[in-house]
């Protein structure tokens, strides 16, 4: 396998990307994928994708002395990095490495990398996302294998079918190529990862959370609650305003400022309600109405409030007074399920530690 620098057109803008190529030398069958970076995360992710595409694991593979795979060389031996060693152990393949400075030790993949660029990446491929371009390239390479023949007669695909029985079986669970990192959430409910900014729920402020960093997604988790962001380039932001609903409920002016981003997150009928109120009473009044709905979402949940609002919007004409009156009478859930031991108590005010005594059976 090897990485090659290529050029693609993503959303009309040309950019550099890295092409990963894993080539089976008996059949000449190729797996190709495109990445933003040529790093360890891409290396591990590409192996997982390639093995899934092949339907098995080659027993032995040749590499350059990548720093993502080789921590140091001791004579003729290689000391592997921890994560690459874990990958090899998970799939039970033998990694072999070329001699330093001797690229012809794996000349088959070197020459094929250039050929794929000429045959399948020229002219410059275009798409909305790098993933879409990678999928199209892989499909094209796979289709070509069914018609491309060897000097001996069989096609690449036919030889690949002969090769498959010699693969090691895939393990029951694929290796998780993502990198895990612990992060402290700042007082603005955001975290920074690889130079990009991501929002988290405001209730996570001051907490240490776990980030699972993939090549396409960023998975942020705390105490079993998980939020997923699309991975952003360095300097970009991924802000989800639903994470700050308790704060927005108290600040109608802030709701007005973030309405273009907040309303699409909730979908209909919130956008319709905003447009209706803003048209007849102005954005200031619309922000006040939406802030009250946000407060209701914090208490009752998005599902209950959306259902109630939908009923109102369907039964009332586009009149702000009618919407207000109907919202007052639409039943919303007022009870929250609690442990049986607490069902008989009415708590007027308290703190979290007060419940420990009750849960332990106090005041029987």
N, C-alpha and C positions, 0 to 999 in steps of 0.2 A: 504494500500500500504506500501511498504518498499523497502529499498536498501539492496543488498547482495554483498559481495566481491567475485569475481570469477577470474579464470585464463583463458586466451585465447592465441592463437598463431597467431600473426599478422605478415604477411610476413616472416613466419618461426621463429619469435622470441617470446618466451613466455613473457607475461606481465599480470599485474593485471588490472582488469576493474571492473566497478560497474554495477550490474544487477538491474534494476528497475522492480518491479512486482506490478501490480494492479490486484487483484483477486475479482471476483464477487461471493459473498458467497452463493447465492441461487443456481446458476447453476454450480459454480466451474470453470467458463470460465476465462482465464488468458490473460493479456497483458504483454509482456516481451520486454525490450529494454536494450541495453548495452551502457554505458557511460564511458568517461575517468575519470570523477570526480563525486563525490557525493556532489554536491553543489546546490545552489538555481536555477541556470540556468538549470541544468539537471532536477531538480524537476518540474519546470514549463513546460519545453519542453516535458517531459514524459507525463504529464497530457494532453497536447494538442494532442499528438500522440495517447494516449489511447482513448480519447473521439472520435477522428476521426475513430479509428479502431472499436470501439463499435457501432458507428453510433448514439450515444446519450450520455447523461450525467447521471450517477447514482445520486440519490437525496441526498445520505448521505454516507460519507466515513470516515474511521478511520485511525488515524496516530499516530506514536510516537511523542514525543515533539521535533521535529526537529528544530534546530535553523534557518533553511531556511524558516520555516513556522511560528514558535512561537517566538515573540520578548521577551515576558516575561509572567510569570504566576502570576495572582492576585487571590489568593485563588483557587477556582475551575475553574475560568475563564482563558481564554488564550487571550493575546493581539497579534494579527497576525502581521507579517511583512507586509509592504506596498504592495510589489509585489505579495505575496501569497493572501492577501486580495483582490487585484485587480483581480486575477485569479478566486477566488471563486465567486466574484461579477459578473464577465463576464459570467461564466457558471451557476451561480445560484445553487450551491450545498452547502450542509451543512458539513463543516469540524468538525469532532469530534476527541478527543485526548485521548490516553490511560493514565492511571495513571502513574506518574513517577515511574520507576523501576518495572512496572508490564507488562512485555512483553506478558504474556498470555492473556491480554485483547484483543489482536488481534492474537491469536495463529493460526488461520486458514491460514493467509498469511505467518506467520513464518515457519510453517511446510511445506507449499507448496513451499516456496523458496528453502528449502533444497531438496525437491523432484525433482524440476525442474533441479537443478544442477546435480543430480544423473542420471536423465532420459534423459536430453537433452544437458547437458554440460559436459558429461563424455563419451568417452575420451575428452580431451581438444579440443574444436572446433578451426578450423583454417580458415583463409581467408586473402585476400589482405588488407582489411581495417576493422576497428571495425564496421563500418556501415554494411558492407557485412555480417559479422558474426551475427550481431543483426537481420538483415532481415532473414537470414537462420534459426536462432533460433525461431523467431516469427512464421515463416511459419511452422516449425516442430511442435511447440506447438499447433498451430491452427489445423493442420491435425490430431493430436492426440485427440483433443476434439471431433472429429466426430466419433471416434471408442471407446473412453473410456466411460464406462457405470457406472451408479450409482447402488447402491443396489436395488433401486426401479425400475430399468429397463431402463429408458430413458438415452440417451447419454448426455454428457456435452453440445454438440451443440444443441440438442433438447430443453434442459432446458434453454439455452441461448436465443433461439427464443421465449420462453414464457416470458422471462425477459425483452426483448427489448421494448415491449409496455409501460413498466413502467418508461423508461428513460425520462428525460427531453429532449426536442428537442435541437439540436445543434444551437447555434446562427448563424446568417447569415455570420459573419466574425469570423474566428478563432482568439483566443488571440495571440498576438505577444509575444512570450516568451523571445525574445532577450533583452539583457541589453544595454541601451544607455549611451554613455560616450562622452564628449567633449575633444578633444586633440589638442595640438599645434604642427604643423608640424615643424621640425627643419630645419636647413639650408642644410641638405643632403637629404631633401625630404623623410624622413622616420618618422614613429611614433612607439612607443613601447606600447604594450598592453599585460598585464599579462605575462611579461617577454619575449615576442617574438617581433620580428622586422618586420615591413611591409612597403613597399615602396608605395608612392603616386606620382601623377604627379608633376614634378618640378615646375609647375606654382602655386602649393599650398604652397610653402615654406612661412613660417611665418603666415599662415592662421590657424584659429581655425576650425577644422572639426568635424563632428559627426560620431562616430563609433557605429554601431549596432552589438553587440557581440552575436553570436549564438553558439551552441555546435559544429557545423561543419564549419561554414563560418564566415568571418569577412567582414562586409559591411561598406565601408568608403565613406562618402558623403560630398560634398561641393558645395553649390549653384546649386543644382539639378543634378550635375555630380556624378556618383556613380561608384566605383570600388570594386570588390569582390575578396577576397583572401580566400583560404582554411585555416582554423584555424590551427596554428602551436603550437607545444609544447614549453614549456619554454626554452629559449636559442636558438631557431631556427629562421631562417630568411625566409621571403617570398619577394623576390626582383624581380620586373618586370622591365626590362630595357627599355621597350617601354615608361615608365614614364619619361625617361631622354633623349628623342630623340633630343631636341634642343641642349643639351650639347654634345651628342655624334656626332652630325653633324659637330661640330667644332674640334673634336679630333679623327682623324683616328686611332691613336695608342690605344686609349681607346676602339674603335670599335673592334680592333684586339683582345684585352684582353677579351672582353665579348662576342665575336662572338659565342662561343658554347651555350650560354644562349639566346642571342639576336635573332639569326636566327630561332630557333624553334618557338619563339613567333610570328614571321611573317609568317612562313611556306614557301611554294613554291611560286614563283620560286627563292626566295632569297638564299636558301641553295644550290640549283643547280648552281646559278651564282657564289657564293663564291667558291664552289668546283672547278668549271671550271677555274676561274681566279687564284686561289691559286695554282692549278696544273701547269698552264702554266707560270705564272708570279710571283708566290710567295704570301704569306699571306700579306705582306706589301702593295702590289698593290691592293690586294683584299679588304683590309681594306679601302683604299682610294676610291675605286669604291662604296663600300657599304655606306661609310660616305656621299658621294654625293647623293645617293638614300635616305638616312635618311633625309638629308636636304630637298629633294624634298617632302618627306612625311610630314615634318613639315609645308611646304607651301601649298601643294595641297591635303593632306590627303592620307591615306594608300590605299584606294580603287582605286583612279585614278592612282597612281604610280604603284600599283600591276598590274592593267590592261595593262598599257603601257609596263611594263617590260615583262609581259607574251607574249604580241604580239611580242616583240623583240626576246625573247628566242625561240619562235616558228618559226620565219621567218629567223633567222640568224644561221649560223653554229657557232660552239664553238670557236669564235674568239673575243678577247677583243676589237680590233679596230672596228670590225663590230658592236659590242654591243654599243660602245661609239657613233658611228656615227648615229646609228638608234635611240638611246635615244634622240639625239639632234633634230630629226625631228618628233618624235611621239608627236602629239598634247596633251598638258596637259592643264587643266583649268587655265585660267589666270585671270578670273573675279570672284569676290566674291560678292554675293548678299548683297546689302546695302539698307538702307531706301531710299525712293524716294527723300526725301529732300537733301540727300547727293550725289545723282547720278551725279549731274553736277559738282562736285568739284574734283579737283586733288590735293591730299595732298602729298607734297614732304617730309615733316617731321612734327612731332607733338607729342603731348601727349594726354592721354585719356581725360583730362579735356577740351581740345580744342573742342571736339565733342559736349559737352553740349550746347555750344552757337549755333552751327549749327542745332542741333536737336530741339532747341527752336524756330527756324525760323529766325535766324540772317542772315544778308547780303542778304535780299530779294531785 
